[in-house]
């Protein structure tokens, strides 16, 4: 038996708190005595205490753990050293008595503290014939950790790559995506929260640091913060529990200034009120019946949008534009933290159209092309950076009249070329709509196909195959050239206009004679020219 002495200074609060955590009270003592100072001592049999603790843990382990952890903190128990590499912790020279053992720190990747237990020192040996003063116990933890995944998609539903759904985590989202310059891309970060059962397993931080390469910028950094956090009961994110926005005060978002060399960064950190909800909200689990607390095991989904730059900062070709997120999380009562990483890549490409005149004498300023994306049904819009001699895609339009008319450079740099950067992997039809006087327009349009497929290189962070691009011009394979050391970036093609003219067209029957006369005049002129050439050769 073990006795609990009355503490007159605290009105026996420590004893009452301990017994209450086990579902007992002083009235449950099998006997009560007084010491020489007339302090009451309540006596309990060991089996009764152990059975009460077992029943309390079975009925509501979380509440029992929380109560005993609070009791331990309030009464300053003996702190055992942190376990070593073999998982062992030891204290010696302990007084005889009944000891409550509570795990207050959990190792890495542990989702639950071990259940509190009582140890009698000394304890009887297995055969019950002797006392054991060196007691070894083997508590166990349930291991695990949160997970993390970052995916991306092109935002516009009219591109055919998604249906534009905002509540479907599978609608076009992947670790790799292609987009045009100027496009908005949607990102989602999905993380399953760890198990939370008591204050010792509660989260003290849950922070996401998201890094964008220099080719992409956060839309929220220059306008209204569009970061949204949702919590779901299922991994498919269909059973919504609650939604947080920046105005809720449950998380903070901080952006670093955009750097054309290193890109930018966004940090999403949970506030104190956000952590309270995650750790102890009763919205999901009933504290009276469930072992779990707060948003334990829920799936967190973070969404936000970015824009692909229409400039040289964007990486064109197979190197892609990587975007990495790091989750940092830690438990209460721990001095260390854990991290998880994941990333995704956005790809975009370019074409290099070289314009030639058959006699080398035409004026490039009088030549115009339009580019139609036949896969997604839009015309390409772009802007020329004259200093670079490069066009960058800036947007799309469904109207041909609003399509950008691209002209070859008439001077350096890139004379005679239309270099157009920022094309996604689709099929394009290039139409010459105007050429220089005295030259024939191209009779046939030019079809350019850009295709990207998973290659043999695996991303170490997201364990996904990175994309490799290829191209065809008028159904013929072409070798894509590199751009700033990024291979398979640019589709090369050459267009040549020849000299020529068209006969005048006329109206109906009333103009038949003038048409004939005009034709004769032209034929006569041709005859004179031919005759003159023959005479000259003879001479």
C-alpha positions in Angstrom: 0.0 0.0 0.0 1.0 3.6 -0.5 -0.1 6.6 1.5 -0.7 10.1 0.4 -0.1 12.7 3.1 -2.2 15.7 3.5 -0.5 19.0 2.7 -2.0 21.6 4.9 -0.4 24.5 3.0 -2.1 23.6 -0.3 -5.2 21.9 1.1 -4.0 18.6 -0.3 -4.2 19.9 -3.9 -1.3 17.8 -5.3 -2.9 14.6 -3.9 -6.3 15.5 -5.2 -5.0 16.4 -8.7 -3.2 13.1 -9.0 -6.2 11.1 -7.8 -8.6 13.0 -10.0 -6.4 12.3 -13.0 -6.9 8.6 -12.2 -10.6 9.0 -11.7 -10.3 8.6 -7.9 -10.8 10.8 -4.9 -9.7 10.6 -1.2 -13.0 8.9 -0.5 -11.7 5.9 -2.5 -8.8 5.2 0.0 -9.2 1.9 1.7 -8.1 3.4 5.0 -7.2 6.8 6.5 -4.8 7.4 9.3 -3.0 10.4 11.0 0.6 10.9 11.6 2.2 12.3 14.8 1.4 15.9 13.6 -2.2 14.8 13.0 -1.9 15.1 9.2 -4.2 12.8 7.4 -2.7 10.0 5.3 -4.9 8.3 2.7 -3.8 4.8 1.9 -4.4 3.1 -1.5 -3.4 -0.4 -2.5 -1.0 -0.5 -5.5 -3.3 -2.6 -7.6 -6.1 -0.1 -7.1 -4.0 2.8 -8.3 -2.7 0.8 -11.3 -6.2 -0.4 -12.3 -7.5 3.1 -12.0 -4.7 4.5 -14.2 -5.3 1.8 -16.8 -9.1 2.4 -16.8 -8.6 6.2 -17.1 -6.2 5.7 -20.1 -8.6 3.4 -21.7 -11.6 5.6 -21.3 -9.8 8.9 -22.3 -6.1 8.6 -22.8 -5.7 12.2 -24.0 -7.4 13.8 -21.0 -5.5 11.5 -18.6 -2.2 12.2 -20.2 -2.8 16.0 -20.2 -3.8 15.9 -16.5 -0.8 13.8 -15.4 1.6 16.0 -17.5 0.2 19.1 -15.8 0.5 17.4 -12.4 4.1 16.5 -13.1 5.0 20.0 -14.3 3.3 21.6 -11.2 5.0 19.3 -8.7 8.5 19.4 -10.1 9.2 15.7 -10.6 12.7 14.3 -11.2 13.8 15.0 -14.7 15.4 12.0 -16.3 18.1 12.6 -18.9 17.2 12.5 -22.5 17.5 9.0 -24.0 20.8 8.1 -25.6 21.4 6.5 -29.0 20.2 3.2 -27.6 17.0 4.8 -26.3 18.1 4.4 -22.6 17.6 6.9 -19.8 18.6 6.2 -16.2 18.5 7.7 -12.7 20.0 6.3 -9.6 19.9 6.7 -5.8 16.1 7.0 -5.8 14.1 6.9 -2.5 11.8 4.0 -2.0 8.2 4.7 -3.0 5.7 4.8 -5.8 6.8 6.7 -8.9 4.7 8.2 -11.7 6.6 8.2 -15.0 5.4 10.7 -17.7 7.1 11.2 -21.1 7.4 15.0 -21.6 9.6 15.0 -24.7 9.0 12.9 -27.8 11.7 11.8 -30.2 11.8 12.8 -33.8 9.0 11.4 -36.0 7.0 10.3 -32.9 3.3 11.0 -33.1 2.3 10.1 -29.6 3.8 10.1 -26.1 3.9 6.8 -24.3 1.2 6.3 -21.8 2.1 7.4 -18.2 2.7 4.5 -15.9 3.4 3.8 -12.2 6.6 2.1 -10.9 7.0 0.8 -7.4 10.6 1.0 -6.1 11.5 -1.6 -5.0 9.4 -4.1 -7.0 9.0 -7.7 -6.3 10.9 -10.1 -8.5 9.1 -12.3 -11.0 8.8 -15.2 -8.6 7.6 -12.8 -5.8 10.2 -14.1 -3.4 12.6 -11.1 -3.3 12.8 -7.3 -3.9 14.2 -5.8 -7.1 15.8 -2.4 -6.4 17.1 -1.9 -10.0 13.9 -1.7 -12.1 14.0 -1.6 -15.9 10.9 -0.7 -17.9 10.3 -0.7 -21.7 7.7 2.0 -22.8 7.0 2.3 -26.5 6.1 5.2 -28.8 4.1 5.2 -31.9 6.3 6.7 -34.6 5.4 8.7 -37.7 5.6 12.2 -39.1 3.6 14.7 -41.1 3.9 14.5 -44.9 4.4 17.3 -47.5 3.7 17.6 -51.2 3.8 20.7 -53.5 2.2 20.7 -56.9 1.4 23.2 -59.6 -0.9 23.7 -62.6 -1.6 26.4 -65.2 -4.5 28.5 -63.8 -6.6 29.0 -67.0 -9.2 26.3 -67.6 -9.4 27.2 -71.3 -5.9 25.7 -71.9 -7.3 22.2 -71.8 -4.9 21.1 -69.0 -7.5 21.3 -66.2 -11.2 22.1 -65.6 -10.5 25.1 -63.4 -11.9 23.5 -60.3 -10.7 25.0 -57.0 -11.9 22.2 -54.8 -10.2 19.3 -56.5 -6.6 18.6 -55.6 -6.2 16.3 -58.7 -7.5 18.8 -61.3 -4.3 19.3 -63.3 -2.0 19.5 -60.3 1.3 17.8 -60.7 5.0 18.1 -59.7 5.7 19.3 -63.3 3.7 21.7 -65.5 4.2 23.8 -68.6 3.0 27.4 -69.0 3.5 30.4 -71.2 5.1 33.6 -70.1 2.6 35.8 -68.5 0.4 32.9 -67.4 -0.9 32.6 -63.9 0.0 29.3 -62.2 -1.8 27.8 -59.2 0.3 26.2 -56.5 -1.0 23.9 -53.7 0.9 22.6 -50.7 -0.6 19.6 -49.0 0.5 18.3 -45.6 -1.1 15.8 -43.2 -0.7 17.0 -39.6 0.9 14.7 -37.1 -1.1 13.0 -34.3 -1.8 15.2 -31.3 -3.0 13.5 -28.1 -1.8 15.7 -25.3 0.1 18.9 -24.5 3.4 17.0 -24.8 2.6 16.1 -28.4 1.2 19.5 -29.3 2.8 21.5 -32.0 4.9 24.6 -31.1 5.6 25.6 -34.7 4.4 24.6 -38.1 6.0 26.9 -40.7 6.3 26.7 -44.5 9.2 28.5 -46.3 8.5 28.6 -50.0 11.1 29.6 -52.5 10.4 30.6 -56.1 13.0 30.7 -58.8 13.6 34.1 -60.5 11.3 33.2 -63.4 8.2 33.3 -61.3 6.7 35.9 -58.9 4.1 35.7 -56.1 0.9 37.5 -56.9 0.3 38.2 -53.3 3.6 40.1 -52.9 2.4 42.9 -55.1 -1.3 42.9 -54.2 -3.9 41.4 -51.9 -2.6 38.3 -50.1 -4.2 35.3 -51.8 -2.9 32.6 -49.5 -5.7 30.3 -48.3 -5.4 27.4 -45.8 -8.0 24.6 -45.6 -8.3 21.7 -43.3 -9.9 18.4 -44.3 -10.8 15.2 -42.6 -9.6 13.1 -45.6 -6.5 13.0 -47.7 -8.5 13.6 -50.8 -9.5 17.0 -49.4 -13.2 16.6 -49.9 -14.5 16.7 -46.3 -13.8 20.3 -45.3 -13.5 21.3 -41.7 -12.6 24.9 -41.8 -10.9 27.6 -44.0 -8.4 30.2 -42.9 -7.5 33.4 -44.8 -5.0 36.0 -44.0 -7.7 38.1 -42.3 -8.4 35.3 -39.8 -5.3 36.0 -37.7 -4.4 32.3 -37.6 -1.3 32.6 -39.8 1.1 35.2 -41.0 2.6 35.6 -44.5 5.8 37.4 -45.2 7.5 38.0 -48.6 11.0 38.8 -49.4 11.7 41.4 -52.1 12.0 39.9 -55.6 15.6 39.5 -56.7 16.2 39.0 -60.5 19.1 36.8 -59.6 17.9 34.6 -56.7 14.1 35.0 -57.0 11.8 35.4 -54.0 10.6 33.7 -50.8 7.3 33.4 -48.9 7.0 32.3 -45.3 3.7 31.0 -43.9 3.8 30.6 -40.1 1.1 29.7 -37.7 0.2 32.4 -35.1 -0.4 31.6 -31.4 -4.1 31.5 -32.0 -3.7 29.3 -35.0 -1.6 26.8 -33.0 -4.3 26.8 -30.3 -6.8 25.7 -32.8 -4.5 23.1 -34.3 -3.6 21.7 -30.9 -6.8 21.9 -28.9 -9.9 22.7 -31.0 -12.9 20.5 -30.2 -14.4 21.1 -33.7 -13.3 17.7 -34.9 -12.8 15.4 -31.9 -15.0 15.2 -28.8 -12.6 15.4 -25.8 -15.0 13.2 -23.8 -14.8 10.3 -26.2 -11.8 10.7 -28.5 -8.1 10.1 -27.8 -7.2 12.8 -30.4 -7.1 16.5 -30.0 -7.3 19.6 -32.2 -6.7 19.1 -35.9 -4.8 15.8 -35.3 -4.3 13.8 -38.5 -6.2 16.3 -40.6 -5.0 17.3 -44.1 -3.9 20.9 -44.5 -4.1 22.4 -48.0 -2.4 25.7 -48.8 -3.2 27.4 -52.1 -1.8 30.6 -53.8 -1.0 31.9 -57.2 2.0 33.2 -59.1 2.8 34.6 -62.5 5.4 33.5 -65.0 7.7 36.4 -65.9 7.7 37.7 -69.5 11.5 38.4 -69.5 14.9 36.9 -69.5 14.6 35.9 -65.8 12.5 32.9 -66.8 14.4 29.7 -67.5 13.5 28.3 -70.9 14.0 24.6 -71.7 14.6 21.4 -69.8 16.2 23.1 -66.7 12.8 24.4 -65.8 11.9 26.8 -63.1 12.1 25.0 -59.7 10.0 26.0 -56.7 10.9 24.4 -53.3 9.0 24.4 -50.0 10.4 23.4 -46.6 8.1 22.5 -43.7 9.6 23.1 -40.2 7.7 21.6 -37.3 8.4 20.9 -33.6 6.6 19.6 -30.6 6.1 21.3 -27.3 8.7 20.6 -24.6 11.4 19.9 -27.2 14.6 21.7 -28.1 14.8 20.4 -31.7 12.8 20.6 -34.8 12.2 18.5 -38.0 12.0 19.5 -41.6 10.4 18.1 -44.7 11.0 19.3 -48.3 9.3 19.0 -51.6 9.3 20.9 -54.9 7.8 21.2 -58.4 8.9 22.6 -61.7 7.4 24.9 -64.3 8.6 24.6 -67.9 8.3 27.0 -70.9 10.0 27.1 -74.3 10.9 29.3 -77.3 11.1 29.4 -81.0 13.7 31.0 -83.4 12.2 31.9 -86.8 14.8 33.1 -89.3 13.3 35.1 -92.1 15.1 35.1 -95.5 14.4 36.8 -98.9 15.4 34.8 -102.0 17.4 37.7 -103.3 18.5 39.0 -99.9 17.1 42.5 -100.6 13.7 42.6 -98.8 12.7 44.8 -95.9 12.0 42.9 -92.7 9.9 45.8 -91.3 7.2 45.0 -93.8 6.9 41.3 -92.8 4.4 40.1 -90.2 3.5 36.8 -88.7 0.8 35.7 -86.2 1.0 32.6 -84.0 -2.1 30.5 -83.2 -2.1 27.9 -80.5 -4.3 25.2 -82.0 -4.1 22.9 -79.0 -5.8 25.4 -76.7 -7.5 27.6 -79.3 -5.9 31.0 -78.7 -3.7 33.6 -80.5 -0.4 34.5 -78.9 0.3 38.0 -77.7 3.8 39.3 -77.0 6.1 42.3 -76.5 9.4 43.0 -78.1 12.5 43.8 -76.0 14.4 45.8 -78.6 17.6 45.9 -76.6 17.6 42.0 -76.6 16.0 41.6 -80.0 13.6 39.1 -78.4 9.8 38.8 -78.1 8.3 37.6 -74.8 4.8 36.1 -74.6 2.6 38.3 -72.5 -0.9 36.8 -72.9 -3.5 35.0 -75.0 -6.5 36.2 -77.0 -9.3 34.3 -78.7 -9.6 37.0 -81.4 -7.3 36.9 -84.4 -7.6 40.7 -84.7 -6.0 41.0 -81.3 -3.1 38.7 -82.0 0.3 40.3 -81.9 1.9 40.7 -85.4 5.5 39.6 -85.0 8.1 41.2 -87.3 11.7 40.0 -87.8 14.4 42.3 -86.4 15.5 44.8 -89.0 18.8 45.5 -87.2 21.0 44.1 -84.5 20.7 42.1 -82.4 19.1 39.1 -84.1 18.7 40.7 -87.5 16.1 38.8 -89.6 14.9 36.8 -86.7 11.8 36.4 -84.6 12.8 34.9 -81.3 9.7 34.3 -79.3 10.1 33.1 -75.7 7.5 31.8 -73.3 5.6 29.1 -75.2 4.1 26.1 -73.5 4.2 22.6 -74.9 1.4 22.7 -77.5 0.9 22.9 -81.3 1.3 26.2 -83.0 0.4 27.4 -86.5 2.5 30.3 -87.8 0.8 32.4 -90.6 2.6 35.0 -92.6 0.0 37.8 -93.0 2.2 40.4 -94.6 5.5 40.4 -96.6 7.6 43.0 -98.4 6.4 44.5 -101.7 7.4 42.3 -104.7 7.6 39.1 -102.7 5.1 36.3 -102.4 3.4 35.4 -99.1 4.0 31.9 -97.9 1.4 29.7 -99.5 1.3 27.2 -96.6 1.2 27.9 -92.9 4.0 26.5 -90.7 3.1 24.0 -87.9 5.3 23.8 -84.9 4.8 21.1 -82.3 6.4 21.2 -78.9 6.2 18.1 -76.8 7.4 17.5 -73.2 7.5 14.0 -71.6 9.0 12.6 -68.4 12.7 11.9 -68.9 15.3 9.8 -67.2 16.4 12.4 -64.6 14.7 12.1 -61.3 14.2 15.1 -59.0 15.9 14.2 -55.7 13.5 16.3 -53.6 10.1 15.3 -55.1 11.2 11.9 -56.6 9.5 12.8 -59.9 10.8 12.4 -63.4 11.7 15.8 -64.8 10.5 16.8 -68.3 12.4 16.6 -71.6 11.2 18.5 -74.6 11.3 17.7 -78.4 9.9 19.5 -81.4 8.6 19.1 -85.0 8.2 21.6 -87.8 5.7 20.6 -90.4 5.8 17.0 -89.0 9.5 16.8 -89.4 11.7 16.3 -86.3 14.0 19.2 -85.5 16.8 19.5 -82.9 15.9 22.0 -80.2 18.8 24.3 -79.3 19.8 25.4 -75.8 19.3 28.7 -74.1 21.6 29.8 -71.3 22.9 26.3 -70.8 19.3 24.9 -70.6 19.0 22.2 -73.3 15.9 21.6 -75.5 14.8 25.2 -75.1 14.4 26.7 -78.6 12.7 25.4 -81.8 14.7 26.6 -84.9 13.0 27.2 -88.3 13.7 29.2 -91.4 11.2 31.0 -93.7 12.1 32.2 -97.2 10.1 34.5 -99.4 10.6 34.5 -103.2 10.1 37.3 -105.8 6.8 37.3 -107.6 3.6 39.1 -108.6 -0.1 38.5 -109.2 -2.1 39.3 -112.3 -4.9 41.9 -111.7 -8.3 40.5 -110.9 -11.4 41.8 -112.6 -15.1 41.8 -112.2 -17.9 40.2 -114.3 -18.8 40.0 -118.1 -19.0 43.8 -118.6 -15.2 44.0 -118.0 -14.2 41.2 -120.2 -12.8 43.2 -123.0 -10.6 45.5 -120.9 -9.4 42.4 -119.1 -8.4 40.8 -122.5 -6.8 44.0 -123.7 -4.9 44.3 -120.5 -3.7 40.7 -120.8 -2.5 41.3 -124.3 -0.6 44.3 -123.3 1.2 42.4 -120.6 1.9 39.5 -123.0 3.2 41.9 -125.6 5.5 43.4 -123.0 6.8 40.0 -122.1 7.4 39.2 -125.7 9.4 42.3 -126.2 11.5 41.5 -123.2 12.1 38.0 -124.4 13.0 39.1 -127.8 15.4 41.7 -126.5 17.2 39.1 -124.4 17.6 36.7 -127.3 18.9 39.5 -129.5 21.4 40.5 -126.9 22.6 37.0 -126.4 23.1 36.6 -130.2 25.0 39.9 -130.4 
